[in-house]
């Protein structure tokens, strides 16, 4: 279903729709813990489109979300330092836009955060 959605988004040519579809497809692969490299590739492509779009609240929200998702992918791939950096960037952006849900949702203690200490090591 998400593959079809991504294909339809690409047909529209709308960059934000494509970025969102890429992010959602990558998130699903990450959540299912399958094809982490493909998830990473999709999320990176979506992130680059979001970063090139207007500087709105929602755009920043999705950039922050994408960075956190990339951080989780990096952790799965064994790069704890890169994971920590991306997770920190995402949280910082949530703080900048005043998104309390994003700050608290991703900052709460969880397996993902507990596996990465303050120095970025697993």
N, C-alpha and C positions, 0 to 999 in steps of 0.2 A: 504494500500500500504506500509506504513512504517513498519507494523507488518511483512509483507512478506520480506521486505528488511532486517529487523533485523534477521529473521529466516535464510535467505540466508547467511548473514554475519556470523552468528554462525556456519553454515555448513562449511564455509571456514576455520575456526579456526584462522584466522588472527586477532590478538588482536587489532590492530589499526582500522581495518574495523569494528570490533564488537563495539569498543569504539565509533566510529563515528556514527554508526547506533543507538546505545543506546542514545547518545546525541541528535541526530536529532529527534528520536521518543519522547524523553522527552520534547524537545523544542516545538514540535507540540502540545503535550498535554497541556503544559503551555500556549502557545499562544492562544489556543482555550479555555483556562480557565476551563479546565475539568480535573478531576482526578489529582489534584495537588500532592497528595501523591505518586501516581504511577509515575508521571513525575519526582518527586524528587528521587524516587528509581532508575529509569532508568538513570538519569543524574549522580547520585552518582556512579552507577556501571561503567558507561562510564568514569567518572573522575578517578576512581581507576585504570582502565586499561591505561588511558593516563599517569597518574603519574608513572606507572610502566614501561612505554616505554622509548625509547631513549630521550635524553634531547635536541631535535631539536627546531628550531624556531616554526615550525607548531605544534609540540606537546605542547609547552608552550602556543601557541595561543589558542589551544582547551582547555587546562587546565583553562586558564583565562576565556574563554567563558563559560565553565561549571560552574565555581565558581560564575560568575555573574548570570547565570540562576538559580543556587541553591539559591542564595541570593534573587532572585525574588520569588522563591517558598516559601522560609522561610517567606518573607513578607506577602504573601498570607495566610500562615498558622498562622500568628500572632506573630512570633518571630522576632521583629524588630532589636534587638541587634545582633542576629545571622545573619540576613539579611545584616545589615550594615557591619559586619565583612567580610562576603563572598564577597560582592560588592567591598569592599576596597581591599581585596586580589586579586580579578580579575583585578582591575584597576592597582594595583601595578605591577602585572605580565605584563600587557600590556606595562607599562612604561619601565620595565626592558628589554623587547625585542624590544623596540623602535617602537611599533605598534601605530602610530598616529591615525589611523582610530578607533581602539578599544578604545583608550583613550578618543577621542572626542565623539564617538558614545555613549559610556556608561556614560561619565561624564557630558553630556549636561543636563540641567534641564529637568526633565520629571516627570510624575506622580509618577513613581517608586522612584526616588530620593527625590522628594518633600515630600513624605510621611515618609521619614526617616531623622531625623535631625542628626547633628554631634555627638550626644551622643548615637545614635542608638535607639532612641525611635520613635514610630509612632505618 
